């Protein structure tokens, strides 16, 4: 590998701290999907309503 690429790769290995613990991202994603599921179920019979 080219020495310049090796030097750039070594410099780019900075650690990035997450704003939340990793489990919080899963909990947030799951709660978002549950919310979308509730919204979907709220509108499930709108197309079959009679006037």
PDBQT receptor file of N, H, CA, C and O in Angstrom, charges set to zero:
ATOM      1  N   UNK A   1       0.842  -1.172   0.000  1.00  0.00    +0.000 N 
ATOM      2  CA  UNK A   1       0.000   0.000   0.000  1.00  0.00    +0.000 C 
ATOM      3  C   UNK A   1       0.891   1.241   0.000  1.00  0.00    +0.000 C 
ATOM      4  O   UNK A   1       2.022   1.214   0.487  1.00  0.00    +0.000 OA
ATOM      5  N   UNK A   2       0.381   2.275  -0.531  1.00  0.00    +0.000 N 
ATOM      6  H   UNK A   2      -0.538   2.296  -0.926  1.00  0.00    +0.000 HD
ATOM      7  CA  UNK A   2       1.126   3.516  -0.620  1.00  0.00    +0.000 C 
ATOM      8  C   UNK A   2       1.314   4.106   0.786  1.00  0.00    +0.000 C 
ATOM      9  O   UNK A   2       0.372   4.116   1.578  1.00  0.00    +0.000 OA
ATOM     10  N   UNK A   3       2.512   4.594   1.100  1.00  0.00    +0.000 N 
ATOM     11  H   UNK A   3       3.277   4.586   0.456  1.00  0.00    +0.000 HD
ATOM     12  CA  UNK A   3       2.759   5.136   2.456  1.00  0.00    +0.000 C 
ATOM     13  C   UNK A   3       1.844   6.305   2.820  1.00  0.00    +0.000 C 
ATOM     14  O   UNK A   3       1.513   6.496   3.990  1.00  0.00    +0.000 OA
ATOM     15  N   UNK A   4       1.442   7.077   1.831  1.00  0.00    +0.000 N 
ATOM     16  H   UNK A   4       1.711   6.922   0.880  1.00  0.00    +0.000 HD
ATOM     17  CA  UNK A   4       0.546   8.203   2.108  1.00  0.00    +0.000 C 
ATOM     18  C   UNK A   4      -0.830   7.703   2.553  1.00  0.00    +0.000 C 
ATOM     19  O   UNK A   4      -1.450   8.294   3.437  1.00  0.00    +0.000 OA
ATOM     20  N   UNK A   5      -1.303   6.624   1.946  1.00  0.00    +0.000 N 
ATOM     21  H   UNK A   5      -0.799   6.144   1.228  1.00  0.00    +0.000 HD
ATOM     22  CA  UNK A   5      -2.592   6.052   2.347  1.00  0.00    +0.000 C 
ATOM     23  C   UNK A   5      -2.522   5.462   3.749  1.00  0.00    +0.000 C 
ATOM     24  O   UNK A   5      -3.467   5.581   4.528  1.00  0.00    +0.000 OA
ATOM     25  N   UNK A   6      -1.415   4.836   4.058  1.00  0.00    +0.000 N 
ATOM     26  H   UNK A   6      -0.648   4.739   3.425  1.00  0.00    +0.000 HD
ATOM     27  CA  UNK A   6      -1.237   4.256   5.394  1.00  0.00    +0.000 C 
ATOM     28  C   UNK A   6      -1.235   5.359   6.452  1.00  0.00    +0.000 C 
ATOM     29  O   UNK A   6      -1.851   5.207   7.507  1.00  0.00    +0.000 OA
ATOM     30  N   UNK A   7      -0.553   6.456   6.178  1.00  0.00    +0.000 N 
ATOM     31  H   UNK A   7      -0.052   6.579   5.321  1.00  0.00    +0.000 HD
ATOM     32  CA  UNK A   7      -0.507   7.571   7.123  1.00  0.00    +0.000 C 
ATOM     33  C   UNK A   7      -1.889   8.196   7.296  1.00  0.00    +0.000 C 
ATOM     34  O   UNK A   7      -2.262   8.574   8.406  1.00  0.00    +0.000 OA
ATOM     35  N   UNK A   8      -2.648   8.308   6.211  1.00  0.00    +0.000 N 
ATOM     36  H   UNK A   8      -2.345   8.001   5.309  1.00  0.00    +0.000 HD
ATOM     37  CA  UNK A   8      -3.990   8.880   6.309  1.00  0.00    +0.000 C 
ATOM     38  C   UNK A   8      -4.916   7.958   7.092  1.00  0.00    +0.000 C 
ATOM     39  O   UNK A   8      -5.755   8.435   7.857  1.00  0.00    +0.000 OA
ATOM     40  N   UNK A   9      -4.778   6.647   6.916  1.00  0.00    +0.000 N 
ATOM     41  H   UNK A   9      -4.097   6.260   6.294  1.00  0.00    +0.000 HD
ATOM     42  CA  UNK A   9      -5.615   5.695   7.641  1.00  0.00    +0.000 C 
ATOM     43  C   UNK A   9      -5.294   5.703   9.131  1.00  0.00    +0.000 C 
ATOM     44  O   UNK A   9      -6.193   5.578   9.961  1.00  0.00    +0.000 OA
ATOM     45  N   UNK A  10      -4.036   5.848   9.466  1.00  0.00    +0.000 N 
ATOM     46  H   UNK A  10      -3.305   5.950   8.791  1.00  0.00    +0.000 HD
ATOM     47  CA  UNK A  10      -3.665   5.894  10.879  1.00  0.00    +0.000 C 
ATOM     48  C   UNK A  10      -4.173   7.163  11.553  1.00  0.00    +0.000 C 
ATOM     49  O   UNK A  10      -4.530   7.145  12.731  1.00  0.00    +0.000 OA
ATOM     50  N   UNK A  11      -4.205   8.249  10.815  1.00  0.00    +0.000 N 
ATOM     51  H   UNK A  11      -3.916   8.263   9.858  1.00  0.00    +0.000 HD
ATOM     52  CA  UNK A  11      -4.672   9.510  11.363  1.00  0.00    +0.000 C 
ATOM     53  C   UNK A  11      -6.194   9.514  11.512  1.00  0.00    +0.000 C 
ATOM     54  O   UNK A  11      -6.719  10.194  12.394  1.00  0.00    +0.000 OA
ATOM     55  N   UNK A  12      -6.902   8.779  10.679  1.00  0.00    +0.000 N 
ATOM     56  H   UNK A  12      -6.475   8.227   9.962  1.00  0.00    +0.000 HD
ATOM     57  CA  UNK A  12      -8.363   8.800  10.664  1.00  0.00    +0.000 C 
ATOM     58  C   UNK A  12      -8.969   7.917  11.737  1.00  0.00    +0.000 C 
ATOM     59  O   UNK A  12     -10.194   7.856  11.840  1.00  0.00    +0.000 OA
ATOM     60  N   UNK A  13      -8.177   7.236  12.535  1.00  0.00    +0.000 N 
ATOM     61  H   UNK A  13      -7.182   7.285  12.451  1.00  0.00    +0.000 HD
ATOM     62  CA  UNK A  13      -8.704   6.323  13.540  1.00  0.00    +0.000 C 
ATOM     63  C   UNK A  13      -9.054   7.045  14.838  1.00  0.00    +0.000 C 
ATOM     64  O   UNK A  13      -8.613   6.647  15.916  1.00  0.00    +0.000 OA
ATOM     65  N   UNK A  14      -9.841   8.096  14.728  1.00  0.00    +0.000 N 
ATOM     66  H   UNK A  14     -10.199   8.419  13.852  1.00  0.00    +0.000 HD
ATOM     67  CA  UNK A  14     -10.289   8.825  15.911  1.00  0.00    +0.000 C 
ATOM     68  C   UNK A  14     -11.542   8.145  16.460  1.00  0.00    +0.000 C 
ATOM     69  O   UNK A  14     -12.383   7.670  15.696  1.00  0.00    +0.000 OA
ATOM     70  N   UNK A  15     -11.660   8.103  17.763  1.00  0.00    +0.000 N 
ATOM     71  H   UNK A  15     -10.977   8.489  18.383  1.00  0.00    +0.000 HD
ATOM     72  CA  UNK A  15     -12.833   7.479  18.351  1.00  0.00    +0.000 C 
ATOM     73  C   UNK A  15     -13.982   8.480  18.382  1.00  0.00    +0.000 C 
ATOM     74  O   UNK A  15     -13.790   9.663  18.661  1.00  0.00    +0.000 OA
ATOM     75  N   UNK A  16     -15.160   7.986  18.096  1.00  0.00    +0.000 N 
ATOM     76  H   UNK A  16     -15.316   7.025  17.869  1.00  0.00    +0.000 HD
ATOM     77  CA  UNK A  16     -16.367   8.807  18.115  1.00  0.00    +0.000 C 
ATOM     78  C   UNK A  16     -17.274   8.254  19.202  1.00  0.00    +0.000 C 
ATOM     79  O   UNK A  16     -17.647   7.081  19.170  1.00  0.00    +0.000 OA
ATOM     80  N   UNK A  17     -17.626   9.088  20.155  1.00  0.00    +0.000 N 
ATOM     81  H   UNK A  17     -17.323  10.041  20.181  1.00  0.00    +0.000 HD
ATOM     82  CA  UNK A  17     -18.512   8.648  21.226  1.00  0.00    +0.000 C 
ATOM     83  C   UNK A  17     -19.953   8.859  20.804  1.00  0.00    +0.000 C 
ATOM     84  O   UNK A  17     -20.299   9.889  20.227  1.00  0.00    +0.000 OA
ATOM     85  N   UNK A  18     -20.791   7.871  21.098  1.00  0.00    +0.000 N 
ATOM     86  H   UNK A  18     -20.510   7.034  21.567  1.00  0.00    +0.000 HD
ATOM     87  CA  UNK A  18     -22.207   7.967  20.784  1.00  0.00    +0.000 C 
ATOM     88  C   UNK A  18     -22.901   8.851  21.814  1.00  0.00    +0.000 C 
ATOM     89  O   UNK A  18     -22.499   8.880  22.977  1.00  0.00    +0.000 OA
ATOM     90  N   UNK A  19     -23.947   9.575  21.392  1.00  0.00    +0.000 N 
ATOM     91  H   UNK A  19     -24.274   9.550  20.448  1.00  0.00    +0.000 HD
ATOM     92  CA  UNK A  19     -24.652  10.432  22.356  1.00  0.00    +0.000 C 
ATOM     93  C   UNK A  19     -25.481   9.637  23.366  1.00  0.00    +0.000 C 
ATOM     94  O   UNK A  19     -25.789  10.144  24.445  1.00  0.00    +0.000 OA
ATOM     95  N   UNK A  20     -25.849   8.388  23.023  1.00  0.00    +0.000 N 
ATOM     96  H   UNK A  20     -25.599   7.976  22.146  1.00  0.00    +0.000 HD
ATOM     97  CA  UNK A  20     -26.627   7.516  23.900  1.00  0.00    +0.000 C 
ATOM     98  C   UNK A  20     -25.947   6.160  23.952  1.00  0.00    +0.000 C 
ATOM     99  O   UNK A  20     -25.117   5.851  23.096  1.00  0.00    +0.000 OA
ATOM    100  N   UNK A  21     -26.284   5.353  24.937  1.00  0.00    +0.000 N 
ATOM    101  H   UNK A  21     -26.958   5.604  25.632  1.00  0.00    +0.000 HD
ATOM    102  CA  UNK A  21     -25.788   3.978  24.926  1.00  0.00    +0.000 C 
ATOM    103  C   UNK A  21     -26.377   3.222  23.731  1.00  0.00    +0.000 C 
ATOM    104  O   UNK A  21     -27.459   3.581  23.265  1.00  0.00    +0.000 OA
ATOM    105  N   UNK A  22     -25.708   2.198  23.226  1.00  0.00    +0.000 N 
ATOM    106  H   UNK A  22     -24.830   1.906  23.604  1.00  0.00    +0.000 HD
ATOM    107  CA  UNK A  22     -26.219   1.481  22.052  1.00  0.00    +0.000 C 
ATOM    108  C   UNK A  22     -27.618   0.900  22.245  1.00  0.00    +0.000 C 
ATOM    109  O   UNK A  22     -28.390   0.837  21.289  1.00  0.00    +0.000 OA
ATOM    110  N   UNK A  23     -27.957   0.476  23.459  1.00  0.00    +0.000 N 
ATOM    111  H   UNK A  23     -27.329   0.527  24.236  1.00  0.00    +0.000 HD
ATOM    112  CA  UNK A  23     -29.291  -0.078  23.697  1.00  0.00    +0.000 C 
ATOM    113  C   UNK A  23     -30.375   0.986  23.508  1.00  0.00    +0.000 C 
ATOM    114  O   UNK A  23     -31.498   0.663  23.121  1.00  0.00    +0.000 OA
ATOM    115  N   UNK A  24     -30.048   2.238  23.776  1.00  0.00    +0.000 N 
ATOM    116  H   UNK A  24     -29.135   2.501  24.091  1.00  0.00    +0.000 HD
ATOM    117  CA  UNK A  24     -31.037   3.307  23.626  1.00  0.00    +0.000 C 
ATOM    118  C   UNK A  24     -31.436   3.484  22.165  1.00  0.00    +0.000 C 
ATOM    119  O   UNK A  24     -32.586   3.815  21.877  1.00  0.00    +0.000 OA
ATOM    120  N   UNK A  25     -30.509   3.270  21.246  1.00  0.00    +0.000 N 
ATOM    121  H   UNK A  25     -29.575   3.001  21.480  1.00  0.00    +0.000 HD
ATOM    122  CA  UNK A  25     -30.847   3.373  19.828  1.00  0.00    +0.000 C 
ATOM    123  C   UNK A  25     -31.843   2.291  19.434  1.00  0.00    +0.000 C 
ATOM    124  O   UNK A  25     -32.760   2.544  18.652  1.00  0.00    +0.000 OA
ATOM    125  N   UNK A  26     -31.668   1.092  19.968  1.00  0.00    +0.000 N 
ATOM    126  H   UNK A  26     -30.923   0.886  20.603  1.00  0.00    +0.000 HD
ATOM    127  CA  UNK A  26     -32.605   0.011  19.690  1.00  0.00    +0.000 C 
ATOM    128  C   UNK A  26     -33.974   0.279  20.277  1.00  0.00    +0.000 C 
ATOM    129  O   UNK A  26     -34.995   0.009  19.644  1.00  0.00    +0.000 OA
ATOM    130  N   UNK A  27     -33.994   0.816  21.498  1.00  0.00    +0.000 N 
ATOM    131  H   UNK A  27     -33.165   1.035  22.012  1.00  0.00    +0.000 HD
ATOM    132  CA  UNK A  27     -35.273   1.132  22.137  1.00  0.00    +0.000 C 
ATOM    133  C   UNK A  27     -35.994   2.243  21.388  1.00  0.00    +0.000 C 
ATOM    134  O   UNK A  27     -37.209   2.175  21.202  1.00  0.00    +0.000 OA
ATOM    135  N   UNK A  28     -35.263   3.259  20.959  1.00  0.00    +0.000 N 
ATOM    136  H   UNK A  28     -34.276   3.313  21.111  1.00  0.00    +0.000 HD
ATOM    137  CA  UNK A  28     -35.874   4.345  20.186  1.00  0.00    +0.000 C 
ATOM    138  C   UNK A  28     -36.413   3.846  18.852  1.00  0.00    +0.000 C 
ATOM    139  O   UNK A  28     -37.507   4.234  18.440  1.00  0.00    +0.000 OA
ATOM    140  N   UNK A  29     -35.659   2.993  18.179  1.00  0.00    +0.000 N 
ATOM    141  H   UNK A  29     -34.771   2.678  18.513  1.00  0.00    +0.000 HD
ATOM    142  CA  UNK A  29     -36.118   2.455  16.898  1.00  0.00    +0.000 C 
ATOM    143  C   UNK A  29     -37.358   1.589  17.094  1.00  0.00    +0.000 C 
ATOM    144  O   UNK A  29     -38.313   1.690  16.324  1.00  0.00    +0.000 OA
ATOM    145  N   UNK A  30     -37.347   0.748  18.108  1.00  0.00    +0.000 N 
ATOM    146  H   UNK A  30     -36.571   0.666  18.733  1.00  0.00    +0.000 HD
ATOM    147  CA  UNK A  30     -38.494  -0.128  18.354  1.00  0.00    +0.000 C 
ATOM    148  C   UNK A  30     -39.733   0.686  18.711  1.00  0.00    +0.000 C 
ATOM    149  O   UNK A  30     -40.828   0.374  18.244  1.00  0.00    +0.000 OA
ATOM    150  N   UNK A  31     -39.580   1.720  19.527  1.00  0.00    +0.000 N 
ATOM    151  H   UNK A  31     -38.690   1.974  19.907  1.00  0.00    +0.000 HD
ATOM    152  CA  UNK A  31     -40.742   2.540  19.874  1.00  0.00    +0.000 C 
ATOM    153  C   UNK A  31     -41.262   3.303  18.653  1.00  0.00    +0.000 C 
ATOM    154  O   UNK A  31     -42.468   3.508  18.521  1.00  0.00    +0.000 OA
ATOM    155  N   UNK A  32     -40.380   3.717  17.777  1.00  0.00    +0.000 N 
ATOM    156  H   UNK A  32     -39.399   3.551  17.884  1.00  0.00    +0.000 HD
ATOM    157  CA  UNK A  32     -40.814   4.370  16.538  1.00  0.00    +0.000 C 
ATOM    158  C   UNK A  32     -41.602   3.428  15.648  1.00  0.00    +0.000 C 
ATOM    159  O   UNK A  32     -42.613   3.821  15.065  1.00  0.00    +0.000 OA
ATOM    160  N   UNK A  33     -41.145   2.179  15.537  1.00  0.00    +0.000 N 
ATOM    161  H   UNK A  33     -40.324   1.859  16.010  1.00  0.00    +0.000 HD
ATOM    162  CA  UNK A  33     -41.873   1.205  14.730  1.00  0.00    +0.000 C 
ATOM    163  C   UNK A  33     -43.221   0.855  15.345  1.00  0.00    +0.000 C 
ATOM    164  O   UNK A  33     -44.200   0.656  14.625  1.00  0.00    +0.000 OA
ATOM    165  N   UNK A  34     -43.278   0.780  16.661  1.00  0.00    +0.000 N 
ATOM    166  H   UNK A  34     -42.483   0.941  17.246  1.00  0.00    +0.000 HD
ATOM    167  CA  UNK A  34     -44.562   0.511  17.330  1.00  0.00    +0.000 C 
ATOM    168  C   UNK A  34     -45.522   1.678  17.101  1.00  0.00    +0.000 C 
ATOM    169  O   UNK A  34     -46.714   1.461  16.879  1.00  0.00    +0.000 OA
ATOM    170  N   UNK A  35     -45.024   2.896  17.150  1.00  0.00    +0.000 N 
ATOM    171  H   UNK A  35     -44.056   3.072  17.330  1.00  0.00    +0.000 HD
ATOM    172  CA  UNK A  35     -45.864   4.056  16.866  1.00  0.00    +0.000 C 
ATOM    173  C   UNK A  35     -46.415   3.998  15.444  1.00  0.00    +0.000 C 
ATOM    174  O   UNK A  35     -47.596   4.263  15.222  1.00  0.00    +0.000 OA
ATOM    175  N   UNK A  36     -45.565   3.653  14.486  1.00  0.00    +0.000 N 
ATOM    176  H   UNK A  36     -44.605   3.438  14.666  1.00  0.00    +0.000 HD
ATOM    177  CA  UNK A  36     -46.031   3.538  13.108  1.00  0.00    +0.000 C 
ATOM    178  C   UNK A  36     -47.053   2.418  12.953  1.00  0.00    +0.000 C 
ATOM    179  O   UNK A  36     -47.981   2.536  12.153  1.00  0.00    +0.000 OA
ATOM    180  N   UNK A  37     -46.895   1.338  13.705  1.00  0.00    +0.000 N 
ATOM    181  H   UNK A  37     -46.141   1.242  14.355  1.00  0.00    +0.000 HD
ATOM    182  CA  UNK A  37     -47.862   0.247  13.681  1.00  0.00    +0.000 C 
ATOM    183  C   UNK A  37     -49.208   0.710  14.220  1.00  0.00    +0.000 C 
ATOM    184  O   UNK A  37     -50.248   0.363  13.660  1.00  0.00    +0.000 OA
ATOM    185  N   UNK A  38     -49.204   1.490  15.300  1.00  0.00    +0.000 N 
ATOM    186  H   UNK A  38     -48.359   1.772  15.754  1.00  0.00    +0.000 HD
ATOM    187  CA  UNK A  38     -50.454   2.006  15.870  1.00  0.00    +0.000 C 
ATOM    188  C   UNK A  38     -51.149   2.935  14.875  1.00  0.00    +0.000 C 
ATOM    189  O   UNK A  38     -52.368   2.875  14.719  1.00  0.00    +0.000 OA
ATOM    190  N   UNK A  39     -50.385   3.788  14.207  1.00  0.00    +0.000 N 
ATOM    191  H   UNK A  39     -49.394   3.837  14.334  1.00  0.00    +0.000 HD
ATOM    192  CA  UNK A  39     -50.969   4.686  13.213  1.00  0.00    +0.000 C 
ATOM    193  C   UNK A  39     -51.571   3.879  12.064  1.00  0.00    +0.000 C 
ATOM    194  O   UNK A  39     -52.653   4.207  11.576  1.00  0.00    +0.000 OA
ATOM    195  N   UNK A  40     -50.882   2.836  11.633  1.00  0.00    +0.000 N 
ATOM    196  H   UNK A  40     -50.003   2.570  12.029  1.00  0.00    +0.000 HD
ATOM    197  CA  UNK A  40     -51.394   1.990  10.556  1.00  0.00    +0.000 C 
ATOM    198  C   UNK A  40     -52.698   1.311  10.965  1.00  0.00    +0.000 C 
ATOM    199  O   UNK A  40     -53.644   1.266  10.178  1.00  0.00    +0.000 OA
ATOM    200  N   UNK A  41     -52.758   0.786  12.177  1.00  0.00    +0.000 N 
ATOM    201  H   UNK A  41     -51.990   0.822  12.816  1.00  0.00    +0.000 HD
ATOM    202  CA  UNK A  41     -53.979   0.136  12.640  1.00  0.00    +0.000 C 
ATOM    203  C   UNK A  41     -55.115   1.136  12.822  1.00  0.00    +0.000 C 
ATOM    204  O   UNK A  41     -56.280   0.760  12.687  1.00  0.00    +0.000 OA
ATOM    205  N   UNK A  42     -54.814   2.390  13.122  1.00  0.00    +0.000 N 
ATOM    206  H   UNK A  42     -53.868   2.695  13.232  1.00  0.00    +0.000 HD
ATOM    207  CA  UNK A  42     -55.855   3.393  13.289  1.00  0.00    +0.000 C 
ATOM    208  C   UNK A  42     -56.569   3.676  11.971  1.00  0.00    +0.000 C 
ATOM    209  O   UNK A  42     -57.743   4.047  11.976  1.00  0.00    +0.000 OA
ATOM    210  N   UNK A  43     -55.885   3.509  10.854  1.00  0.00    +0.000 N 
ATOM    211  H   UNK A  43     -54.932   3.208  10.851  1.00  0.00    +0.000 HD
ATOM    212  CA  UNK A  43     -56.472   3.809   9.549  1.00  0.00    +0.000 C 
ATOM    213  C   UNK A  43     -56.792   2.553   8.739  1.00  0.00    +0.000 C 
ATOM    214  O   UNK A  43     -56.952   2.643   7.522  1.00  0.00    +0.000 OA
ATOM    215  N   UNK A  44     -56.891   1.377   9.383  1.00  0.00    +0.000 N 
ATOM    216  H   UNK A  44     -56.761   1.304  10.372  1.00  0.00    +0.000 HD
ATOM    217  CA  UNK A  44     -57.048   0.138   8.625  1.00  0.00    +0.000 C 
ATOM    218  C   UNK A  44     -58.410  -0.021   7.991  1.00  0.00    +0.000 C 
ATOM    219  O   UNK A  44     -58.515  -0.701   6.970  1.00  0.00    +0.000 OA
ATOM    220  N   UNK A  45     -59.462   0.568   8.538  1.00  0.00    +0.000 N 
ATOM    221  H   UNK A  45     -59.377   1.120   9.367  1.00  0.00    +0.000 HD
ATOM    222  CA  UNK A  45     -60.795   0.365   7.962  1.00  0.00    +0.000 C 
ATOM    223  C   UNK A  45     -61.355   1.630   7.318  1.00  0.00    +0.000 C 
ATOM    224  O   UNK A  45     -62.559   1.704   7.073  1.00  0.00    +0.000 OA
ATOM    225  N   UNK A  46     -60.533   2.604   7.042  1.00  0.00    +0.000 N 
ATOM    226  H   UNK A  46     -59.555   2.544   7.241  1.00  0.00    +0.000 HD
ATOM    227  CA  UNK A  46     -61.009   3.856   6.461  1.00  0.00    +0.000 C 
ATOM    228  C   UNK A  46     -61.564   3.623   5.059  1.00  0.00    +0.000 C 
ATOM    229  O   UNK A  46     -62.545   4.264   4.682  1.00  0.00    +0.000 OA
ATOM    230  N   UNK A  47     -60.968   2.730   4.280  1.00  0.00    +0.000 N 
ATOM    231  H   UNK A  47     -60.172   2.210   4.586  1.00  0.00    +0.000 HD
ATOM    232  CA  UNK A  47     -61.423   2.500   2.912  1.00  0.00    +0.000 C 
ATOM    233  C   UNK A  47     -62.732   1.748   2.802  1.00  0.00    +0.000 C 
ATOM    234  O   UNK A  47     -63.356   1.765   1.741  1.00  0.00    +0.000 OA
ATOM    235  N   UNK A  48     -63.171   1.088   3.866  1.00  0.00    +0.000 N 
ATOM    236  H   UNK A  48     -62.664   1.074   4.728  1.00  0.00    +0.000 HD
ATOM    237  CA  UNK A  48     -64.408   0.306   3.806  1.00  0.00    +0.000 C 
ATOM    238  C   UNK A  48     -65.580   0.971   4.507  1.00  0.00    +0.000 C 
ATOM    239  O   UNK A  48     -66.638   0.354   4.638  1.00  0.00    +0.000 OA
ATOM    240  N   UNK A  49     -65.432   2.185   4.955  1.00  0.00    +0.000 N 
ATOM    241  H   UNK A  49     -64.573   2.687   4.849  1.00  0.00    +0.000 HD
ATOM    242  CA  UNK A  49     -66.523   2.892   5.636  1.00  0.00    +0.000 C 
ATOM    243  C   UNK A  49     -67.629   3.271   4.640  1.00  0.00    +0.000 C 
ATOM    244  O   UNK A  49     -67.372   3.619   3.487  1.00  0.00    +0.000 OA
ATOM    245  N   UNK A  50     -68.842   3.188   5.125  1.00  0.00    +0.000 N 
ATOM    246  H   UNK A  50     -69.051   2.905   6.061  1.00  0.00    +0.000 HD
ATOM    247  CA  UNK A  50     -69.989   3.613   4.316  1.00  0.00    +0.000 C 
ATOM    248  C   UNK A  50     -70.386   5.012   4.736  1.00  0.00    +0.000 C 
ATOM    249  O   UNK A  50     -70.215   5.401   5.891  1.00  0.00    +0.000 OA
ATOM    250  N   UNK A  51     -70.913   5.755   3.797  1.00  0.00    +0.000 N 
ATOM    251  H   UNK A  51     -71.052   5.438   2.858  1.00  0.00    +0.000 HD
ATOM    252  CA  UNK A  51     -71.320   7.137   4.114  1.00  0.00    +0.000 C 
ATOM    253  C   UNK A  51     -72.739   7.200   4.533  1.00  0.00    +0.000 C 
ATOM    254  O   UNK A  51     -73.246   8.280   4.836  1.00  0.00    +0.000 OA
TER     255      UNK A  51
